[in-house]
């Protein structure tokens, strides 16, 4: 299985899923992190750094989008343990396009083997 990220809009003619803002003020990489269960995974993954993706962090939306926390999410795409919402929502090759990153992280597509 591969990760085909669609959370970064790079093609104006075929936009992907842009980041969102939850009602509690947290900026999320995409709408698939909007549920409480998915956000809990993100919060656990980021630990204390989750405060850096809040609207009251003092950062702009662009700074959050290009920041360390979202870069860490993107880094999981090249591992055998991508975040659950990324795996669930972005495992279909129809979403693959050019580099979909705005953090500067170099993404390498990689097969993920399911454990039986």
MMTF fields as JSON, N, C-alpha, C and O atoms, coordinates in Angstrom:
{
  "mmtfVersion": "1.0.0",
  "mmtfProducer": "UNKNOWN",
  "numBonds": 463,
  "numAtoms": 464,
  "numGroups": 116,
  "numChains": 1,
  "numModels": 1,
  "chainsPerModel": [1],
  "groupsPerChain": [116],
  "chainIdList": ["A"],
  "bondAtomList": [4, 2, 8, 6, 12, 10, 16, 14, 20, 18, 24, 22, 28, 26, 32, 30, 36, 34, 40, 38, 44, 42, 48, 46, 52, 50, 56, 54, 60, 58, 64, 62, 68, 66, 72, 70, 76, 74, 80, 78, 84, 82, 88, 86, 92, 90, 96, 94, 100, 98, 104, 102, 108, 106, 112, 110, 116, 114, 120, 118, 124, 122, 128, 126, 132, 130, 136, 134, 140, 138, 144, 142, 148, 146, 152, 150, 156, 154, 160, 158, 164, 162, 168, 166, 172, 170, 176, 174, 180, 178, 184, 182, 188, 186, 192, 190, 196, 194, 200, 198, 204, 202, 208, 206, 212, 210, 216, 214, 220, 218, 224, 222, 228, 226, 232, 230, 236, 234, 240, 238, 244, 242, 248, 246, 252, 250, 256, 254, 260, 258, 264, 262, 268, 266, 272, 270, 276, 274, 280, 278, 284, 282, 288, 286, 292, 290, 296, 294, 300, 298, 304, 302, 308, 306, 312, 310, 316, 314, 320, 318, 324, 322, 328, 326, 332, 330, 336, 334, 340, 338, 344, 342, 348, 346, 352, 350, 356, 354, 360, 358, 364, 362, 368, 366, 372, 370, 376, 374, 380, 378, 384, 382, 388, 386, 392, 390, 396, 394, 400, 398, 404, 402, 408, 406, 412, 410, 416, 414, 420, 418, 424, 422, 428, 426, 432, 430, 436, 434, 440, 438, 444, 442, 448, 446, 452, 450, 456, 454, 460, 458],
  "bondOrderList": [1, 1, 1, 1, 1, 1, 1, 1, 1, 1, 1, 1, 1, 1, 1, 1, 1, 1, 1, 1, 1, 1, 1, 1, 1, 1, 1, 1, 1, 1, 1, 1, 1, 1, 1, 1, 1, 1, 1, 1, 1, 1, 1, 1, 1, 1, 1, 1, 1, 1, 1, 1, 1, 1, 1, 1, 1, 1, 1, 1, 1, 1, 1, 1, 1, 1, 1, 1, 1, 1, 1, 1, 1, 1, 1, 1, 1, 1, 1, 1, 1, 1, 1, 1, 1, 1, 1, 1, 1, 1, 1, 1, 1, 1, 1, 1, 1, 1, 1, 1, 1, 1, 1, 1, 1, 1, 1, 1, 1, 1, 1, 1, 1, 1, 1],
  "groupList": [{"groupName": "UNK", "atomNameList": ["N", "CA", "C", "O"], "elementList": ["N", "C", "C", "O"], "formalChargeList": [0, 0, 0, 0], "bondAtomList": [1, 0, 2, 1, 3, 2], "bondOrderList": [1, 1, 2], "singleLetterCode": "X", "chemCompType": "L-PEPTIDE LINKING"}],
  "groupTypeList": [0, 0, 0, 0, 0, 0, 0, 0, 0, 0, 0, 0, 0, 0, 0, 0, 0, 0, 0, 0, 0, 0, 0, 0, 0, 0, 0, 0, 0, 0, 0, 0, 0, 0, 0, 0, 0, 0, 0, 0, 0, 0, 0, 0, 0, 0, 0, 0, 0, 0, 0, 0, 0, 0, 0, 0, 0, 0, 0, 0, 0, 0, 0, 0, 0, 0, 0, 0, 0, 0, 0, 0, 0, 0, 0, 0, 0, 0, 0, 0, 0, 0, 0, 0, 0, 0, 0, 0, 0, 0, 0, 0, 0, 0, 0, 0, 0, 0, 0, 0, 0, 0, 0, 0, 0, 0, 0, 0, 0, 0, 0, 0, 0, 0, 0, 0],
  "groupIdList": [1, 2, 3, 4, 5, 6, 7, 8, 9, 10, 11, 12, 13, 14, 15, 16, 17, 18, 19, 20, 21, 22, 23, 24, 25, 26, 27, 28, 29, 30, 31, 32, 33, 34, 35, 36, 37, 38, 39, 40, 41, 42, 43, 44, 45, 46, 47, 48, 49, 50, 51, 52, 53, 54, 55, 56, 57, 58, 59, 60, 61, 62, 63, 64, 65, 66, 67, 68, 69, 70, 71, 72, 73, 74, 75, 76, 77, 78, 79, 80, 81, 82, 83, 84, 85, 86, 87, 88, 89, 90, 91, 92, 93, 94, 95, 96, 97, 98, 99, 100, 101, 102, 103, 104, 105, 106, 107, 108, 109, 110, 111, 112, 113, 114, 115, 116],
  "secStructList": [7, 7, 7, 7, 7, 7, 7, 1, 7, 7, 7, 6, 6, 1, 7, 7, 7, 7, 7, 3, 3, 7, 6, 6, 1, 5, 3, 3, 1, 1, 4, 4, 4, 7, 1, 2, 2, 2, 2, 2, 2, 2, 2, 2, 2, 2, 4, 4, 4, 4, 4, 4, 4, 5, 4, 4, 4, 1, 7, 7, 2, 2, 2, 2, 2, 6, 1, 2, 2, 2, 2, 2, 2, 2, 2, 4, 4, 4, 1, 1, 7, 7, 7, 2, 2, 2, 2, 2, 2, 1, 7, 7, 4, 4, 4, 7, 7, 1, 7, 7, 7, 1, 1, 7, 7, 7, 7, 7, 7, 7, 7, 7, 7, 7, 7, 7],
  "xCoordList": [0.847, 0.0, 0.896, 1.963, 0.465, 1.22, 0.389, -0.834, 1.078, 0.415, 0.477, 1.549, -0.675, -0.781, -1.397, -2.613, -0.571, -1.119, -1.895, -1.454, -3.051, -3.887, -4.196, -5.107, -3.448, -3.772, -3.131, -3.418, -2.286, -1.65, -2.149, -1.967, -2.776, -3.29, -2.154, -1.601, -1.807, -0.763, -1.256, -0.606, -2.384, -2.925, -4.27, -5.236, -4.36, -5.618, -6.772, -7.937, -6.458, -7.504, -8.01, -9.049, -7.283, -7.681, -7.244, -6.286, -7.952, -7.528, -7.713, -8.645, -6.809, -6.916, -7.672, -8.43, -7.459, -8.086, -7.153, -6.043, -7.599, -6.784, -6.871, -7.736, -5.967, -6.011, -7.3, -7.977, -7.628, -8.864, -8.623, -7.526, -9.66, -9.596, -10.77, -11.924, -10.461, -11.501, -12.182, -11.645, -13.349, -14.097, -13.369, -13.659, -12.427, -11.66, -10.394, -9.602, -10.198, -9.086, -7.834, -6.848, -7.845, -6.666, -6.714, -7.752, -5.579, -5.428, -5.015, -4.094, -5.693, -5.42, -4.963, -5.366, -4.118, -3.58, -4.653, -4.489, -5.749, -6.854, -8.108, -8.065, -9.213, -10.496, -10.547, -11.368, -9.697, -9.713, -9.201, -9.325, -8.633, -8.223, -9.28, -9.026, -10.453, -11.498, -12.247, -12.754, -12.328, -13.028, -12.2, -10.984, -12.852, -12.124, -11.116, -10.008, -11.49, -10.575, -9.312, -8.2, -9.489, -8.333, -7.498, -6.269, -8.167, -7.412, -6.642, -5.528, -7.215, -6.508, -5.221, -4.205, -5.258, -4.047, -2.998, -1.816, -3.452, -2.539, -1.97, -0.769, -2.817, -2.383, -1.374, -0.372, -1.635, -0.701, 0.631, 1.698, 0.554, 1.758, 2.609, 3.83, 1.966, 2.7, 3.087, 4.006, 2.408, 2.714, 2.493, 1.513, 3.397, 3.287, 3.309, 2.839, 3.849, 3.932, 2.582, 2.485, 1.53, 0.206, -0.214, -1.004, 0.3, -0.033, 0.417, -0.122, 1.388, 1.92, 1.015, 1.254, -0.023, -0.953, -2.307, -3.321, -2.308, -3.529, -3.534, -2.477, -4.722, -4.825, -4.218, -3.774, -4.19, -3.627, -2.134, -1.568, -1.501, -0.063, 0.79, 1.978, 0.183, 0.944, 1.474, 2.089, 1.243, 1.699, 0.573, -0.607, 0.957, -0.028, -0.412, 0.268, -1.49, -1.882, -0.787, -0.528, -0.151, 0.929, 2.104, 2.712, 2.424, 3.524, 3.191, 4.066, 1.944, 1.537, 1.618, 2.134, 1.112, 1.124, 2.54, 2.765, 3.486, 4.871, 5.744, 6.964, 5.12, 5.871, 6.322, 5.992, 7.083, 7.671, 6.626, 6.841, 5.515, 4.507, 3.905, 3.779, 3.536, 2.989, 4.078, 3.791, 5.32, 6.438, 6.587, 6.839, 6.433, 6.528, 5.433, 5.673, 4.232, 3.155, 3.577, 3.43, 4.096, 4.52, 5.629, 5.668, 6.521, 7.614, 7.094, 7.738, 5.94, 5.409, 5.007, 4.891, 4.792, 4.368, 5.442, 5.134, 6.683, 7.792, 8.225, 9.326, 7.389, 7.703, 6.685, 5.757, 6.878, 5.912, 4.797, 3.918, 4.823, 3.811, 3.267, 3.431, 2.625, 1.998, 0.84, 0.304, 0.465, -0.665, -1.919, -2.123, -2.747, -3.936, -4.846, -5.264, -5.173, -6.035, -5.413, -6.129, -4.091, -3.411, -3.536, -3.819, -3.324, -3.409, -4.832, -5.039, -5.809, -7.2, -7.69, -8.446, -7.268, -7.802, -6.947, -7.444, -5.687, -4.765, -4.029, -2.832, -4.726, -4.086, -4.566, -4.36, -5.204, -5.71, -4.822, -4.662, -4.238, -3.309, -3.921, -3.179, -5.249, -5.85, -5.471, -5.611, -5.002, -4.655, -3.203, -2.802, -2.42, -1.01, -0.82, -1.344, -0.081, 0.286, 1.719, 2.479, 2.092, 3.427, 3.61, 2.684, 4.797, 5.1, 4.009, 3.768, 3.352, 2.229, 2.614, 1.781, 3.818, 4.293, 4.558, 5.027, 4.26, 4.597, 5.621, 6.032, 6.044, 7.001, 8.433, 9.37, 8.618, 9.961, 10.474, 11.583, 9.693, 10.106, 10.073, 9.093, 11.13, 11.194, 10.461, 10.858, 9.398, 8.548, 8.952, 9.094, 9.134, 9.433, 8.277, 7.963, 7.646, 6.556, 7.128, 8.195, 6.406, 6.92, 5.766, 4.721, 5.948, 4.945, 4.909, 5.948, 3.719, 3.543, 2.936, 1.947, 3.521, 3.019, 2.062, 2.363, 0.913, -0.06, 0.409, 0.932, 0.211, 0.526, -0.686, -1.815, -0.454, -1.563, -1.862, -2.763],
  "yCoordList": [-1.179, 0.0, 1.246, 1.247, 2.285, 3.53, 4.684, 4.597, 5.752, 6.994, 7.943, 8.189, 8.47, 9.439, 10.705, 10.892, 11.567, 12.73, 13.673, 14.035, 14.057, 14.998, 16.224, 16.985, 16.42, 17.507, 18.834, 19.848, 18.86, 20.118, 20.519, 19.784, 21.675, 22.162, 22.761, 23.8, 22.106, 22.635, 22.844, 23.535, 22.262, 22.369, 23.082, 22.501, 24.339, 25.079, 24.453, 24.73, 23.617, 22.966, 21.677, 21.149, 21.175, 19.95, 20.069, 19.425, 20.89, 21.084, 19.826, 19.05, 19.646, 18.542, 19.027, 19.995, 18.356, 18.757, 19.714, 19.343, 20.936, 21.915, 21.736, 21.022, 22.392, 22.321, 22.952, 23.674, 22.674, 23.182, 23.715, 23.604, 24.294, 24.787, 24.184, 24.315, 23.532, 22.937, 24.027, 25.123, 23.718, 24.698, 25.063, 26.099, 24.224, 24.532, 25.336, 25.6, 25.729, 26.609, 25.92, 26.591, 24.602, 23.901, 23.821, 23.511, 24.106, 24.0, 22.557, 22.035, 21.923, 20.526, 20.406, 21.205, 19.407, 19.273, 19.126, 19.615, 18.457, 18.284, 17.91, 17.696, 17.835, 17.555, 16.18, 15.951, 15.265, 13.921, 13.887, 12.864, 14.98, 15.094, 15.829, 16.184, 16.059, 16.813, 16.042, 16.641, 14.724, 13.945, 13.935, 14.119, 13.723, 13.72, 12.581, 12.757, 11.42, 10.277, 10.575, 10.305, 11.13, 11.456, 12.56, 12.502, 13.571, 14.643, 14.121, 14.574, 13.189, 12.6, 11.919, 11.99, 11.26, 10.642, 11.703, 11.539, 12.795, 13.883, 14.508, 14.77, 14.747, 15.352, 14.463, 14.954, 13.172, 12.234, 12.219, 12.195, 12.233, 12.226, 13.472, 13.377, 14.641, 15.897, 16.168, 16.946, 15.546, 15.775, 17.228, 17.841, 17.781, 19.171, 20.169, 21.297, 19.762, 20.661, 20.918, 21.758, 20.204, 20.439, 21.894, 22.435, 22.518, 23.925, 24.839, 25.932, 24.4, 25.213, 25.249, 26.03, 24.414, 24.431, 25.018, 24.783, 25.761, 26.43, 27.868, 28.478, 28.4, 29.777, 30.791, 31.857, 30.48, 31.4, 31.175, 31.699, 30.403, 30.145, 31.351, 31.397, 32.332, 33.49, 33.313, 34.226, 32.145, 31.874, 32.159, 32.052, 32.521, 32.679, 31.293, 30.309, 31.217, 29.942, 29.408, 28.205, 30.298, 29.878, 29.324, 28.329, 29.96, 29.474, 28.1, 27.239, 27.893, 26.581, 25.545, 24.446, 25.892, 24.972, 24.572, 23.44, 25.479, 25.201, 24.871, 24.766, 24.71, 24.53, 23.106, 22.158, 23.008, 21.751, 20.668, 19.506, 21.033, 20.041, 19.364, 18.14, 20.139, 19.543, 18.808, 17.82, 19.274, 18.569, 17.183, 16.205, 17.103, 15.799, 14.847, 13.65, 15.379, 14.553, 14.038, 12.85, 14.916, 14.527, 13.49, 12.598, 13.585, 12.621, 11.195, 10.229, 11.066, 9.722, 9.034, 7.809, 9.794, 9.21, 8.315, 7.442, 8.524, 7.728, 6.642, 6.104, 6.324, 5.294, 4.157, 4.202, 3.163, 2.068, 2.386, 1.555, 3.593, 3.981, 5.381, 6.269, 5.599, 6.906, 7.06, 6.07, 8.286, 8.507, 7.857, 7.846, 7.318, 6.586, 7.328, 6.754, 8.605, 9.333, 9.48, 9.462, 9.625, 9.721, 8.396, 8.372, 7.314, 5.993, 5.706, 5.18, 6.054, 5.775, 6.603, 6.104, 7.852, 8.763, 8.878, 9.296, 8.519, 8.808, 7.576, 7.637, 6.473, 5.262, 4.89, 3.763, 5.834, 5.598, 6.333, 7.549, 5.632, 6.276, 7.375, 8.136, 7.489, 8.56, 9.937, 10.938, 9.993, 11.274, 11.673, 12.776, 10.803, 11.089, 12.134, 12.001, 13.15, 14.166, 14.56, 13.788, 15.745, 16.241, 16.381, 16.15, 16.757, 16.961, 17.817, 18.935, 17.32, 18.008, 18.58, 18.635, 18.993, 19.465, 20.951, 21.489, 21.599, 23.007, 23.242, 24.38, 22.18, 22.348, 22.185, 22.468, 21.735, 21.521, 20.116, 19.784, 19.281, 17.917, 17.107, 17.163, 16.36, 15.523, 14.223, 13.463, 13.97, 12.805, 11.694, 11.921, 10.516, 9.349, 8.373, 7.911, 8.06, 7.095, 5.728, 5.348, 4.997, 3.724, 2.759, 3.157, 1.511, 0.495, 0.184, 0.095, 0.024, -0.379, -1.77, -2.027, -2.637, -4.013, -4.126, -3.702, -4.703, -4.928, -6.113, -7.096, -5.999, -7.116, -8.026, -7.561, -9.295, -10.258, -10.653, -11.456],
  "zCoordList": [0.0, 0.0, 0.0, 0.614, -0.678, -0.766, -0.22, -0.106, 0.112, 0.507, -0.685, -1.239, -1.074, -2.157, -1.557, -1.617, -0.984, -0.257, -1.155, -2.246, -0.672, -1.411, -0.575, -0.899, 0.495, 1.423, 1.049, 1.686, 0.052, -0.339, -1.714, -2.684, -1.8, -3.077, -3.893, -3.53, -4.991, -5.866, -7.285, -8.07, -7.621, -8.963, -8.88, -8.386, -9.354, -9.234, -10.016, -9.729, -10.992, -11.766, -11.126, -11.524, -10.144, -9.446, -7.986, -7.559, -7.237, -5.853, -5.015, -5.222, -4.071, -3.125, -1.902, -1.963, -0.815, 0.439, 1.151, 1.532, 1.331, 2.025, 3.522, 4.03, 4.222, 5.674, 6.173, 5.441, 7.414, 7.994, 9.39, 9.937, 9.953, 11.326, 12.083, 11.676, 13.175, 14.012, 14.837, 14.998, 15.349, 16.151, 17.442, 18.042, 17.878, 19.084, 18.787, 19.691, 17.512, 17.155, 16.657, 16.353, 16.564, 16.062, 14.548, 13.965, 13.912, 12.465, 12.183, 12.811, 11.245, 10.924, 9.475, 8.63, 9.178, 7.817, 6.752, 5.634, 7.086, 6.144, 6.915, 8.126, 6.21, 6.866, 7.507, 8.395, 7.084, 7.648, 9.086, 9.76, 9.557, 10.958, 11.779, 12.93, 11.207, 11.884, 12.953, 13.901, 12.821, 13.847, 15.123, 15.083, 16.235, 17.507, 17.562, 18.068, 17.048, 17.056, 16.244, 16.697, 15.049, 14.202, 14.833, 14.812, 15.397, 16.033, 17.244, 17.509, 17.968, 19.108, 18.651, 19.342, 17.493, 16.947, 16.625, 16.928, 16.006, 15.672, 16.935, 17.015, 17.912, 19.166, 19.892, 20.413, 19.925, 20.563, 19.812, 20.424, 18.482, 17.649, 17.896, 18.021, 17.968, 18.145, 19.594, 19.851, 20.531, 21.944, 22.317, 21.893, 23.108, 23.555, 22.402, 22.551, 21.255, 20.103, 19.445, 18.551, 19.875, 19.314, 19.538, 18.764, 20.573, 20.845, 19.707, 19.538, 18.938, 17.835, 16.612, 15.691, 16.591, 15.453, 15.862, 15.205, 16.924, 17.382, 16.853, 16.692, 16.586, 16.08, 17.046, 16.618, 18.327, 19.312, 19.543, 20.503, 18.671, 18.815, 18.441, 18.76, 17.762, 17.296, 15.889, 15.338, 15.3, 13.939, 12.955, 13.289, 11.743, 10.676, 10.16, 10.453, 9.4, 8.802, 7.883, 7.853, 7.138, 6.251, 7.052, 6.657, 8.168, 9.008, 9.592, 9.686, 9.981, 10.485, 9.369, 9.574, 8.198, 7.061, 6.659, 6.23, 6.793, 6.416, 7.623, 7.504, 8.768, 10.003, 10.284, 9.572, 11.346, 11.793, 12.053, 11.709, 12.648, 13.006, 11.775, 11.745, 10.771, 9.55, 8.774, 8.098, 8.861, 8.215, 8.84, 8.136, 10.146, 10.823, 10.337, 10.179, 10.101, 9.551, 8.174, 7.885, 7.333, 5.989, 6.033, 5.185, 6.991, 7.096, 7.312, 6.903, 7.95, 8.196, 6.901, 6.867, 5.837, 4.569, 3.957, 3.145, 4.338, 3.803, 4.783, 4.663, 5.729, 6.711, 6.609, 5.802, 7.426, 7.507, 8.491, 8.721, 9.081, 10.059, 9.792, 10.63, 8.645, 8.438, 9.424, 9.921, 9.696, 10.589, 10.011, 8.797, 10.89, 10.484, 9.524, 8.519, 9.804, 8.869, 7.477, 6.476, 7.41, 6.111, 5.363, 4.165, 6.072, 5.459, 4.993, 3.9, 5.825, 5.484, 4.3, 3.466, 4.221, 3.205, 1.952, 0.907, 2.033, 0.924, 0.433, 0.151, 0.328, -0.168, -1.565, -2.016, -2.249, -3.597, -4.599, -4.486, -5.576, -6.509, -7.367, -7.988, -7.426, -8.23, -7.689, -8.392, -6.47, -5.856, -6.08, -5.708, -6.673, -6.87, -7.959, -9.065, -7.639, -8.612, -8.338, -7.754, -8.752, -8.485, -6.981, -6.203, -6.593, -5.186, -4.558, -5.015, -3.529, -2.917, -1.564, -0.659, -1.416, -0.121, -0.154, -1.156, 0.932, 1.023, 2.117, 2.342, 2.804, 3.892, 3.414, 4.161, 2.182, 1.668, 1.923, 1.506, 2.598, 2.876, 1.588, 0.844, 1.319, 0.128, 0.415, 1.298, -0.325, -0.116, -1.069, -2.27, -0.545, -1.355, -1.227, -0.13, -2.348, -2.332, -1.99, -2.472, -1.155, -0.686, -0.439, 0.076, -0.798, -0.532, 0.955, 1.609, 1.472, 2.863, 2.857, 2.17, 3.607, 3.666, 4.842, 5.957, 4.568, 5.641, 6.472, 5.948, 7.763, 8.643, 8.702, 8.851, 8.587, 8.628, 10.047, 10.288]
}
